[in-house]
Amino acid sequence: MSVGAQLSKDGVTREHEMNSLSLVTVIVILATVTMTFGAMIAVFFYRSLAPRFWGHLKISPILWLTTAILVVSSFTFEKARQRLAQNDQIGFHRLIRWTTGLAVAFLVGQAAAGFQILHSGVVLANNPHSWFIFLFSGLHGIHIVAGLIGLAYLLIRTKEPASGPRFQMTTRVVARSVSICWHYLDFLWLLMFTLLLLWKR
């Protein structure tokens, strides 16, 4: 086996090991996130059993838009990772900028929806159930901000062309880890949004 082939094989093995280690870290993080959101969803179900806690819930149209924005951000993230796998760092950076912009738009939209609900005439004191809109979107928004930190890191890291294969390998590993967390947050919001829309006491 030539020296070049051996180095290439070692690089693949090293990347596999880094991916495995990062996956363990991601699983621990997502397990914590799942327990947090799981507890809130359990409270949601419990409170739905008490008529005095439950009333008609009007969903702001903006939440439909922000949900679509978040789904599109997952799509652009995956397209970015495909570019990175092809060593197209410029294409990756451009798509990650789109993903980051969509994430910021999502947060702004969530905040706007909250203000709209507060000023829509809904009396929260008479419909405690409506607070779950703020609880779900607020807690989820905090985690999206954490995801934005990962996106910002990738933007900074790929702003200039990579200097070597080790740099590119590390970037791929980080991008994979952040993308798993991002898609999971996407799934959690879709789950909670569906509950707000469809769950009946």
Residue pairs with C-beta under 8 A, 6 or more apart in sequence:
1 9
11 165
11 166
11 169
14 169
15 169
15 172
15 173
18 169
18 170
18 173
19 173
19 176
22 173
22 174
22 176
22 177
23 177
23 180
25 177
26 177
26 180
26 181
29 181
30 180
30 181
30 184
33 143
33 184
33 185
33 188
36 139
37 139
37 140
37 188
37 192
40 135
40 136
40 139
41 191
41 192
41 195
44 132
44 195
44 199
45 199
47 53
47 54
47 128
47 129
48 54
48 129
48 199
48 201
49 201
51 201
53 128
53 129
54 129
54 201
55 126
55 127
55 129
55 130
56 127
57 127
57 129
57 130
57 133
57 196
58 117
58 120
58 122
59 133
59 196
59 197
60 113
60 116
60 117
60 120
62 109
62 112
62 113
62 116
63 109
63 110
63 113
63 133
63 137
63 193
65 109
66 105
66 106
66 109
66 110
66 113
67 189
67 190
67 193
69 102
69 105
69 106
69 109
70 102
70 103
70 106
70 185
70 186
70 189
71 186
71 190
72 102
73 98
73 99
73 102
73 103
73 106
73 182
73 186
74 182
74 183
74 186
76 95
76 96
76 98
76 99
76 102
77 95
77 96
77 99
77 179
77 182
77 183
78 179
79 95
80 91
80 92
80 95
80 96
80 99
80 175
81 92
81 172
81 175
81 176
81 179
83 89
83 91
83 92
83 95
84 92
84 168
84 171
84 172
84 175
85 172
87 168
89 158
89 161
89 162
89 168
89 171
90 161
92 158
92 175
93 155
93 158
93 159
96 151
96 154
96 155
96 158
97 155
99 151
99 182
100 148
100 151
100 152
100 155
103 144
103 147
103 148
103 151
104 148
106 144
107 141
107 144
107 145
110 137
110 140
110 141
111 141
113 133
113 137
114 133
114 134
114 137
114 138
117 130
117 133
117 134
118 124
122 130
124 130
124 131
132 196
133 196
136 192
136 193
136 196
140 185
140 188
140 189
140 192
143 185
143 188
144 185
147 178
147 181
147 182
147 185
150 174
150 177
150 178
150 181
150 182
151 178
151 182
153 174
153 178
154 171
154 174
154 175
154 178
157 171
157 174
158 171
162 168
162 171
